[in-house]
């Protein structure tokens, strides 16, 4: 029988030293203001970028846009984005610039963190099973998420390892966020994806939301609870459990349409990461080698910038091949379920 997630009080009680959700309460006033500002700014950025692309966005945007020809080649680059970048670059009201991410805020909190009052409740796996290096404190939650969902623990760790920002010592930073989209936390979940996981029955996040009364009778996140739900992206345990639930759901959909690349640990990990990175719709097309050229060009531009994308596409057969080459190279470097994190 699948184990049920913890209640809100249990969630806080089982935090490991590196990632207590209470860390946000120990941020300096400046760091807390930046966190709030970053959330508001990211929401605006995502809406503007979606308006620019005319489609949903599962990747971080760039400040310029490319015109894409029928063959998927970048044929022109707009000199301006209509002033949106300038709008989004406006400083905080106090005059302090918003940080690129919350790494500095996390270090600020870490410097004042007190010894934890509770140790992790589960026994960590041995290093030979899941070598996590400086992130070994997260092993109990990775193991619990793997046991609950059936997604291999090293696969969950590999997705987090590819998505999460890191400190100078290699530790994953739960308070990190992307300043150009709504992506946040260890799993870099967009706001709408995270809300969707809270609303999807059977997930760890759904039960937590149910326990806390955050859902309507129809199973939707209540408007007055939305902020509380989204704030959980910065909770390391919630992020790890949701990465696992999201991977399980995506893998089931990919198996249903018969586009799984294989069942080895490496194949499952990289297939799950493609879906986490692209979203299920684009992932299916990518794995079928049927991604629309214009979509491939837009995804590549959003990931590496318009100039680098134009250069890659110019040196490749078309945008589809260029995007595939980039993502494949990235996964070879960053998505390694057997490496030490």
C-alpha positions in Angstrom: 0.0 0.0 0.0 1.3 3.4 -0.9 2.4 5.5 2.1 0.5 8.7 2.7 2.3 12.0 3.0 2.8 13.8 6.2 0.6 16.5 7.6 1.8 20.0 7.7 3.1 19.7 11.2 5.0 16.5 10.4 6.4 18.1 7.3 8.1 20.8 9.3 9.2 18.3 12.0 11.1 16.1 9.6 13.2 18.7 7.9 17.0 17.8 7.5 19.5 20.5 8.6 20.2 21.8 5.1 16.6 22.5 4.1 14.3 23.4 6.9 11.3 25.3 5.6 11.5 27.5 8.6 14.6 29.0 7.0 12.5 31.5 5.3 11.5 32.9 8.6 15.1 33.5 9.5 15.8 35.6 6.4 16.9 39.1 6.9 14.2 41.8 6.1 16.0 42.6 2.9 16.2 38.9 1.8 12.5 38.4 2.7 11.6 41.5 0.7 13.5 40.2 -2.3 11.8 36.8 -2.1 8.4 38.5 -2.1 9.4 40.8 -4.9 10.9 37.9 -6.9 7.6 36.0 -6.7 5.6 39.1 -8.0 8.1 39.8 -10.7 8.2 36.3 -11.9 4.5 36.1 -12.4 4.5 39.2 -14.5 7.5 37.9 -16.5 5.7 34.6 -17.2 2.6 36.3 -18.5 4.5 38.6 -20.7 6.6 35.8 -22.2 3.5 33.7 -22.8 1.9 36.7 -24.6 5.1 37.0 -26.7 5.3 33.4 -27.7 1.6 32.8 -28.0 1.9 29.5 -26.2 2.5 28.0 -22.8 6.0 28.3 -21.4 7.8 25.5 -19.7 11.2 27.1 -20.0 12.9 30.3 -18.9 12.5 33.2 -21.4 15.1 35.4 -23.0 14.7 39.1 -23.5 14.6 39.0 -27.3 12.6 37.0 -29.8 13.4 35.4 -33.1 11.3 35.2 -36.3 11.2 31.5 -37.3 10.8 30.4 -40.9 8.9 27.4 -42.2 12.0 25.2 -42.0 12.5 26.1 -38.4 15.5 28.4 -39.0 15.8 31.7 -37.1 15.5 34.2 -40.0 15.4 37.4 -38.1 15.9 38.8 -34.6 13.7 41.5 -33.2 15.8 44.5 -32.0 13.4 45.0 -29.1 10.9 43.1 -27.1 8.6 46.0 -26.8 10.2 47.3 -23.7 9.2 44.3 -21.6 12.7 43.6 -20.5 13.1 47.1 -19.4 9.9 46.9 -17.5 10.9 43.6 -15.8 14.3 45.1 -15.0 12.9 47.8 -12.9 14.4 47.8 -9.4 12.7 47.2 -6.2 11.0 50.3 -4.7 13.8 50.6 -2.2 16.2 50.9 -5.1 17.9 47.6 -4.4 18.3 45.4 -7.4 16.4 42.1 -7.3 18.8 39.1 -7.1 19.3 36.7 -10.0 18.2 34.0 -7.7 17.8 33.4 -4.0 21.2 31.9 -3.5 22.4 34.9 -1.5 19.2 34.8 0.6 19.8 31.2 1.3 23.3 31.8 2.4 22.0 34.7 4.6 19.6 32.2 6.3 22.2 29.5 6.5 24.6 31.8 8.3 22.1 32.2 11.1 20.6 28.7 11.1 20.4 27.1 14.5 20.9 23.3 15.0 17.8 21.4 14.0 15.5 20.2 16.8 14.5 17.1 14.8 16.5 14.7 12.8 15.2 13.1 9.6 12.7 10.4 10.5 13.9 7.8 8.0 17.3 6.1 7.9 19.4 7.3 4.9 20.3 4.7 2.3 23.9 3.7 2.0 26.2 5.8 -0.2 26.7 2.8 -2.6 22.9 2.9 -3.3 22.5 6.6 -3.7 25.7 8.6 -3.5 24.7 12.2 -2.9 27.9 13.8 -1.8 27.1 17.2 0.0 23.4 16.5 -0.5 23.3 13.3 1.6 21.0 14.9 4.1 18.2 14.6 1.5 18.6 10.8 1.1 15.8 9.9 3.5 13.3 11.9 1.5 14.5 10.6 -1.8 14.2 7.1 -0.5 10.7 7.7 0.9 9.6 9.3 -2.4 11.0 6.4 -4.4 9.3 3.8 -2.2 6.0 5.6 -2.4 5.9 6.3 -6.2 8.1 3.5 -7.6 10.3 6.1 -9.4 14.0 5.1 -8.7 15.6 7.3 -6.0 18.6 8.0 -8.2 16.3 9.2 -11.0 14.6 11.6 -8.6 18.0 12.8 -7.4 19.2 13.3 -11.0 16.2 15.5 -11.9 16.7 17.6 -8.8 20.5 17.7 -9.5 19.9 19.1 -13.0 17.2 21.6 -11.9 18.3 23.0 -8.6 20.7 25.9 -8.0 23.7 25.0 -6.0 25.8 26.8 -3.4 29.6 27.0 -3.6 29.9 23.7 -1.7 27.6 21.9 -4.2 24.6 21.8 -1.9 21.2 22.1 -3.6 19.5 25.4 -2.6 15.8 25.1 -1.8 15.2 28.8 -1.9 16.5 29.3 -5.5 14.2 30.6 -8.2 14.4 31.7 -11.8 14.0 35.5 -12.1 12.6 35.3 -15.7 9.8 32.8 -15.1 7.8 31.4 -12.2 10.1 28.4 -11.8 11.2 27.9 -8.1 12.6 25.5 -5.6 14.6 22.3 -5.9 12.4 21.1 -8.8 12.1 24.5 -10.5 8.4 24.0 -10.8 6.3 26.6 -12.6 3.4 28.0 -10.6 0.7 26.3 -12.8 2.5 23.0 -12.8 2.8 23.0 -9.0 -0.8 24.0 -8.6 -1.7 21.2 -10.9 0.1 18.7 -8.8 -1.7 20.0 -5.7 -5.0 19.5 -7.5 -4.2 16.0 -9.0 -5.6 13.3 -6.7 -3.1 10.8 -5.5 -0.1 13.1 -5.1 1.7 13.9 -1.9 1.0 17.5 -2.4 -2.7 16.9 -3.1 -3.1 15.1 0.3 -1.2 17.8 2.1 -3.5 20.4 0.5 -6.6 18.3 1.4 -5.4 17.9 5.0 -4.9 21.7 5.3 -8.2 22.5 3.8 -6.7 24.3 0.8 -8.9 22.7 -1.9 -12.5 23.6 -2.9 -15.2 21.0 -3.0 -14.3 20.6 -6.7 -10.7 19.8 -5.9 -9.2 23.2 -7.0 -6.8 25.2 -4.9 -8.7 27.9 -3.1 -7.8 31.5 -4.2 -6.9 32.4 -0.6 -4.7 29.3 -0.3 -2.8 29.7 -3.5 0.1 31.6 -1.9 0.5 29.0 0.8 0.5 26.2 -1.8 3.1 27.9 -4.0 5.3 28.7 -1.0 5.8 25.0 -0.6 8.0 24.9 -3.7 10.7 26.3 -1.4 10.2 23.4 1.0 12.8 20.7 0.1 10.7 17.8 1.1 7.7 19.0 -0.7 9.8 19.6 -3.8 11.3 16.2 -3.8 8.0 14.4 -3.2 6.5 16.4 -6.1 9.3 15.7 -8.5 8.7 12.0 -7.8 4.9 12.3 -8.3 5.4 14.4 -11.5 7.9 11.9 -12.8 5.5 8.9 -12.1 2.6 10.6 -13.8 4.7 11.6 -16.9 6.3 8.2 -17.2 2.8 6.5 -17.1 1.6 8.8 -19.9 4.7 8.2 -22.0 4.4 4.4 -21.5 0.7 4.6 -22.5 1.7 6.2 -25.9 4.7 3.8 -26.2 7.5 6.4 -26.3 9.6 5.2 -23.4 13.2 4.8 -24.6 13.8 1.8 -22.3 13.5 0.6 -18.7 17.1 0.8 -17.6 17.8 3.3 -14.8 19.5 5.7 -17.3 16.6 5.4 -19.8 13.9 6.0 -17.2 15.8 8.9 -15.7 16.4 10.7 -19.0 12.9 10.1 -20.2 11.4 11.4 -17.0 13.7 14.4 -17.2 12.7 15.2 -20.8 9.0 15.3 -19.6 10.0 17.4 -16.6 11.9 19.8 -18.7 9.7 20.2 -21.7 6.2 19.3 -20.4 4.4 16.1 -21.5 3.1 17.4 -24.8 6.5 18.6 -26.1 8.2 15.6 -24.6 6.0 13.2 -26.6 6.8 15.0 -29.8 10.5 15.2 -28.9 10.7 11.4 -28.1 8.9 10.7 -31.4 11.3 12.9 -33.2 8.3 14.9 -34.4 8.7 18.2 -32.7 7.4 21.1 -34.8 10.4 23.1 -36.2 9.0 26.4 -35.1 8.3 25.1 -31.6 11.8 23.6 -31.5 13.3 26.9 -32.4 11.3 28.8 -29.7 12.3 26.2 -27.1 16.0 26.5 -28.0 15.8 30.3 -28.0 14.2 30.3 -24.6 16.9 28.0 -23.2 20.1 29.5 -24.6 19.2 32.9 -26.1 18.5 34.0 -29.5 22.1 34.5 -30.8 23.3 31.1 -29.6 20.1 29.5 -30.9 20.6 31.1 -34.3 24.2 29.9 -34.4 23.3 26.3 -33.5 20.4 26.2 -36.0 22.7 27.7 -38.7 25.2 24.9 -38.1 22.6 22.2 -38.1 20.1 20.7 -40.4 17.2 22.6 -38.9 15.8 23.8 -35.6 14.6 20.3 -34.6 18.1 18.8 -35.0 19.7 21.8 -33.2 17.3 21.6 -30.3 17.7 17.8 -30.0 21.5 18.2 -30.1 21.5 20.8 -27.3 19.1 19.0 -25.0 20.9 15.6 -25.6 24.2 17.3 -24.8 22.8 18.9 -21.7 21.4 15.7 -20.3 24.7 13.9 -21.0 26.4 16.5 -18.8 23.8 17.1 -16.1 21.4 14.2 -15.8 23.4 11.4 -14.4 21.6 9.0 -12.1 24.8 7.2 -11.0 27.0 10.1 -10.3 27.6 11.7 -6.9 25.6 14.9 -6.4 
